[in-house]
Amino acid sequence: MVRSGYYRSLFYPDLEAAEVVHLHGYAVRTNDHVARTFEPSRIAFSLHHGVRMPHPTSTTRLLRRAYDVTTGIPTLRRIGRILVAAPGDVSWLTQRGISQEKITVLPTPLADEDFIPGDPSWARTHEDKGVAYLLEAAAMLPAEAHLVFAGPDDGMQAILERGTRDLHVQDRVHFLGVVTAEQKRSLLAACASLVLPSAYEAQGLTVLEAWAQGRPVVASRVGALAEIISDGKDGLLAPYANTPRLSSALNEIWGSESTARALGARGKTIAARFRLEELGRTLEGIYDGLRRN
């Protein structure tokens, strides 16, 4: 596969023996090619990142608009089944002439391993490695609250480290880097709260992973996060980029162990609905239906 920009990725898979094809990812030329060359009624298409996300620049908005009109929407109209992670994408698709009958809301599932209790003691012995995606709010939190950036930094670590010095919070903001699945569970099990202050999320799988460990979540009121999280019942929501509201939500959880426990417990009940064995049966039924086309 040669990749030269998101819209240009292209390779030619051999599908001669395939009964059903399951494509993943909107605006990928390989998928557009397969949709033209394989029987579309036997194709399932998962739009993992959704189709309603905002694009930050005029160039990407123009590219996306052109792609939708010339390729993307015509392709989706021909596909046998379309799978989206959140209900909000359904209306976006139907408004563009795609039949609701062939759209299924099927979130990315949680494996049984996600519900294995993490080891909080591991995280506490590595207290310079916690979990959180926020920086500006750190100055508004109690001095004993530590924030940790977990996962790949996409080249942003140096910028974030400079920000910690500017805000005088460098002693309590830490960078963990990539972690194993077991380490992630342990960090989630030990954290006061998962924080996901994203500009957009098509599903927010990390929220479900935190809930699987019985932990509360604080997130932006955007995309699927605003649909999956009931503010004040199983998590707390704050407007995107509103640092005072974000820090207020974190302080609410930090200052009340009973609130944190209640939010996490309700979240764990919700997470159980996303187990692989539950959602997997739905996907198997979709494959069976496509195979009969």
C-alpha positions, 0 to 999 in steps of 0.5 A: 500500500502506498499512502500519499495523503488520506484521500489517496491511499490505494491498493488492490486486494484479491477478493475472488473467493470472498462471500462478503466484504467488510470495509472500514473507513470513509474516504479511502480510495481502496474502499472506493475501488472495492465498492466499484469492483465487488458486488455492492449488495454483499458489502458492509461498510463501517464508518468508525470515525463517523461522517459528521465530524467538523473539519478544521481548515478550509482546505480539508472542508473543500476536499471533504465536500468534493469527495462527498459529492463525487465519490463518497455519497454515491458509493454509500448509496450502493453499499449493502449495509452501513455500520455507524458507531453512534446514532447521530451519523444516521440522520447525516446519511439519510439526509443525503438520500441513503436508506435508513433500512440499510444503516445499523448503529453498531459501536466498536465493542469491548473485549472481555479483557477490558473488564478484567480488574486493573491493578491500582497498586501498579499505577500508584507505584508509578505515580508519575504515570497517571492518565488525563488529557488536559493541561490548562485545567491543571492550574485550577485543580488541587495541588495533590491532583496529578495529570498524565498524558497516556498514549502516543503524543503525535509529536506534541510532547515538547509543546505540552511540556513547555505549557506545563512550565508556563503554567507552573504545573510541571511537577504534577503533569507527567507523560507516560507514552505508549502503554500495554493493554494490561497497564492501561487497565491498571491506570484506569482502575487507579485514576480519579477520572478519565478525561477526554476533552476532545474536539470530536469523537465518533464513539469514544471507546476510551470512555467505555474502557474506563467504565469497564473499570468502574471509573467516572469520566469527564468529557467534551460535550461533542459528537458521540460523547454527548450521546453516550454520556448522560451528564450528571448520571454516568459522567460529566460533560463540559463544552469543548475548550471551556477550561473553567467548566472542565476544571469545575467538573474535575473538581466535583469528582475530585472533591466527592468520592461518593459522586465518583463512585456513583458515576463509575458504577452507573458507567460500568452497567452501560459498558456491559451492553458493549461487550463483544459477545453482545455486539458480535451477534449483531454483526454475524447477523449482518454478515448472514444477511449480506451472504444471502444477497 
